[in-house]
Amino acid sequence: MTARLRLQPEAVGLGMTSQRVRDRLIERLRAGTPQAPAIADERVLNAIRTVPRHLFVDEAFATRAYEDTALPIGHGQTISQPWVVARMTETLFLDGAQPSKVLEIGTGSGYQGAILAALGLQVYTVERIGELLRTARKRFRTLGLNVRSKHDDGRIGWPEEAPFDAIVVTAAAPALVEALTAQLAPGGTLVAPVGPASAQSLLRLRKDAAGVVARDDLGPVVFVPLLSGLVD
């Protein structure tokens, strides 16, 4: 089930933010490249097509919003490239998985959370940088998305709302954070970039009914580091 977004005229877009430009991005994601495998899940592609990425970046970068590239959002953070967002989201549905309740670590601009919410998922998101979270909350409200958010250290997760069917980590730690894997429900999926800045890999973890975790390496990625503590 997909959520119905509340789209104002500025969300529809003109010129380099128009639907035609968005559709070209979808064509690129669907076709793929040797470095970026094709995105096959049409639900995910439709969410990428529908959610107005240009509203999640500063106006100065709006004309580049539908390029398949990461863009700065301040505080040393970035909005991930659309392929990475689509790949991480698609990974949650592999092998017939149908998550309902998902935890996002690192709200950032709010774009990844908006994609998850647009797919009809119950989204909980945690961000350590207060200014980013306040801006993301305004965007969620503007689009009519029901996303629960929290200003906290993402490495802690959201234990009082656990377990989660899926966990998406949008910043890289040197190793998997045990506090997060512990909040994953049996049968759940966690996707996270892991490793040092020079050698990160996107990992997918599945926890079986007995609590045993299996992992798959989905290939190299580049993310900002997962830091502890709070910034207002």
C-alpha positions in Angstrom: 0.0 0.0 0.0 1.3 3.5 -0.9 0.6 6.7 1.0 -1.1 9.6 -0.7 1.1 12.6 -0.7 -0.2 16.1 -0.3 1.4 17.9 -3.2 1.3 21.7 -3.5 2.1 23.4 -6.8 5.8 23.9 -5.8 6.0 20.1 -5.2 4.9 19.3 -8.7 7.9 21.2 -10.1 8.8 23.0 -13.3 11.8 23.0 -15.6 14.6 21.0 -14.0 12.2 19.8 -11.3 9.4 18.8 -13.6 7.8 15.4 -13.9 9.5 14.8 -17.2 12.9 15.3 -15.5 11.9 12.9 -12.7 10.8 10.3 -15.2 14.2 10.4 -16.8 15.7 9.6 -13.4 13.4 6.6 -13.1 14.5 5.4 -16.6 18.1 5.6 -15.4 17.4 3.7 -12.2 15.4 1.1 -14.1 18.2 0.6 -16.7 21.1 0.5 -14.2 24.8 0.5 -14.9 27.7 -1.9 -14.2 28.4 0.1 -11.0 24.8 0.6 -10.0 22.6 -2.5 -10.7 19.1 -1.8 -12.0 16.3 -1.1 -9.6 13.5 -3.6 -10.4 10.9 -3.0 -7.7 8.2 -0.9 -9.4 6.8 0.1 -5.9 10.1 1.7 -5.1 10.5 3.4 -8.5 7.0 4.8 -8.2 7.9 6.2 -4.7 11.1 7.8 -6.2 9.0 9.3 -9.0 6.3 10.6 -6.7 8.3 12.1 -3.7 9.5 15.6 -4.7 13.3 15.3 -4.0 13.8 19.0 -4.8 11.9 19.9 -1.6 14.5 18.1 0.4 17.5 20.2 -0.7 18.3 23.8 -0.5 16.9 26.0 -3.3 20.4 26.5 -4.7 20.5 22.8 -5.5 16.9 22.3 -6.6 17.9 22.2 -10.3 20.2 19.2 -9.5 17.7 17.3 -7.4 16.9 14.7 -10.1 20.5 14.0 -10.9 21.7 10.6 -9.6 24.1 12.2 -7.2 24.4 13.0 -3.5 24.0 16.7 -2.5 25.1 18.7 0.6 22.4 19.5 3.1 24.6 21.3 5.7 26.3 20.2 8.9 28.7 18.0 6.9 25.8 15.8 5.9 24.4 14.8 2.5 21.2 13.6 0.9 22.1 10.3 -0.7 22.0 9.7 -4.4 18.6 8.4 -5.6 20.1 5.1 -6.7 21.4 4.4 -3.1 18.0 5.4 -1.6 16.2 3.1 -4.1 18.7 0.2 -3.5 18.4 0.4 0.3 14.7 0.6 0.1 14.3 -2.2 -2.5 16.5 -4.4 -0.3 13.9 -4.4 2.5 11.5 -6.2 0.1 13.8 -8.9 -1.2 12.9 -12.6 -0.9 9.2 -11.7 -0.5 9.7 -9.7 2.7 6.8 -7.4 3.5 7.9 -5.1 6.4 5.4 -2.9 8.1 7.3 -1.1 10.9 10.7 0.4 10.0 13.3 2.3 11.9 15.6 4.8 10.1 18.8 5.9 11.7 19.9 9.3 10.4 16.9 11.3 9.3 19.1 13.9 7.5 17.0 15.8 4.9 14.0 13.5 5.5 14.1 12.1 1.9 14.8 8.4 2.8 12.1 8.5 5.5 9.6 10.1 3.0 10.3 7.3 0.5 9.6 4.7 3.1 6.5 6.5 4.3 5.3 6.9 0.7 5.4 3.1 0.4 2.9 2.9 3.3 5.4 1.8 5.9 5.1 2.9 9.6 8.3 5.0 9.9 10.3 5.8 13.0 13.3 8.0 12.4 16.1 9.2 14.7 18.4 12.2 14.0 21.2 13.5 16.2 21.4 17.0 14.6 18.4 19.1 15.9 18.3 21.6 13.0 18.2 18.9 10.4 15.4 17.1 12.2 13.3 20.2 12.6 13.6 20.9 8.9 12.7 17.3 8.0 9.7 17.4 10.2 8.4 20.5 8.4 8.8 18.6 5.1 6.9 15.6 6.4 4.0 17.8 7.5 4.0 19.7 4.2 3.7 16.3 2.3 1.1 14.9 4.8 3.4 12.1 5.8 2.9 10.4 9.2 6.5 9.9 10.3 7.4 9.6 14.0 10.8 11.2 14.7 13.1 11.6 17.6 16.1 13.8 18.4 18.6 11.3 19.8 21.8 9.4 19.3 21.1 7.1 16.4 23.5 4.4 17.7 21.0 3.8 20.5 18.1 3.3 18.1 14.6 3.5 19.5 14.4 0.6 22.0 11.1 1.5 23.5 9.4 1.1 20.1 11.3 -2.1 19.2 11.2 -4.6 17.6 11.2 -3.4 14.0 10.5 -5.4 10.8 13.2 -3.4 9.1 16.0 -1.0 10.0 17.7 1.4 7.6 21.0 3.0 8.7 22.0 6.0 6.5 25.5 6.6 7.9 28.5 4.3 8.1 29.9 2.7 11.3 33.2 0.7 11.3 31.2 -2.3 12.4 27.5 -3.2 12.9 26.0 -1.6 15.9 24.7 -4.4 18.3 22.1 -2.1 19.8 20.5 -1.8 16.4 20.6 -5.5 15.4 19.1 -6.3 18.8 16.0 -4.2 17.9 15.4 -6.1 14.7 12.4 -8.5 14.8 12.8 -12.2 13.9 12.4 -12.4 10.1 13.4 -8.7 9.8 15.9 -7.0 7.6 18.6 -4.5 8.4 20.5 -2.6 5.7 23.5 -0.5 6.6 26.8 0.8 5.2 29.7 -0.6 7.2 33.4 0.0 7.2 36.0 2.9 7.2 35.6 5.8 4.8 37.9 4.3 2.3 36.2 0.8 2.1 32.5 0.9 3.0 30.2 -1.9 1.9 26.4 -2.0 2.0 25.4 -4.9 4.1 22.0 -6.6 4.3 21.2 -8.7 7.4 18.3 -11.1 7.9 17.4 -12.4 11.3 15.6 -15.8 11.3 13.1 -17.0 13.8 15.8 -18.3 16.1 17.6 -15.0 16.1 20.5 -16.1 13.9 21.7 -13.3 11.6 22.8 -13.9 8.0 24.5 -11.2 6.0 24.9 -10.3 2.4 27.4 -7.8 0.9 25.6 -5.6 -1.7 28.7 -3.8 -2.9 30.8 -0.7 -2.2 29.2 2.6 -1.1 30.2 5.9 0.3 28.4 7.4 3.3 29.1 10.0 6.0 30.2 8.5 9.4 27.7 7.4 12.0 28.5 9.6 15.0 27.4 9.5 18.6 26.1 12.3 20.8 23.6 15.1 20.1 23.8 18.4 18.2 21.1 21.0 18.7 
